[in-house]
Amino acid sequence: MSIETALAELSAELGIESHVTDWRPITQDMINQFAEVTGDHQWIHLDVERCKRESPFGTTIAHGMLTSALIPGFFEDIALVARYPDIKMGVNYGSNKIRYPSPVPANSNVRARFTLAKIDQIGDNALQLAHSVVMEIEGGKKPVCVAEVVSRLYW
């Protein structure tokens, strides 16, 4: 399928929530591994006993950056590369804005909601897409991450 066809199809989806992912667990083990990789060993992420005593959350919480780091994996659920088999590759181009309105307690579940916010053709062989991504926690009242994520698809 051509880039022109994809541009026309995707343009028709602007402003419409296109996908809600399945729930994914955020375990204490994931949080511990993220702390090791990033060097962010703040007690609110790792010290379960201290969190029970001192944290307003009563438990450890995921790093905000861990929460947003799940977004590329959630993009796999949208399957744009599978939808357009002529795409040579898709890349994460960055984020325009990321906020963490609510914490993610260890051993909770999160999912993401995607809305295509903007689409532009870049040269003859690429589309740049900006998605509004709202991550929510199972049973929560506020989002845990709100981001505008930019990706590129190359033909």
Secondary structure as GFF3:
##gff-version 3
##sequence-region A 1 155
A	DSSP	alpha_helix	3	11	.	.	.	ID=ss1
A	DSSP	beta_strand	17	20	.	.	.	ID=ss2
A	DSSP	beta_strand	24	26	.	.	.	ID=ss3
A	DSSP	alpha_helix	28	38	.	.	.	ID=ss4
A	DSSP	alpha_helix	43	46	.	.	.	ID=ss5
A	DSSP	alpha_helix	48	54	.	.	.	ID=ss6
A	DSSP	alpha_helix	64	69	.	.	.	ID=ss7
A	DSSP	alpha_helix	71	78	.	.	.	ID=ss8
A	DSSP	alpha_helix	80	83	.	.	.	ID=ss9
A	DSSP	beta_strand	89	99	.	.	.	ID=ss10
A	DSSP	beta_strand	108	122	.	.	.	ID=ss11
A	DSSP	beta_strand	126	137	.	.	.	ID=ss12
A	DSSP	beta_strand	143	154	.	.	.	ID=ss13
###
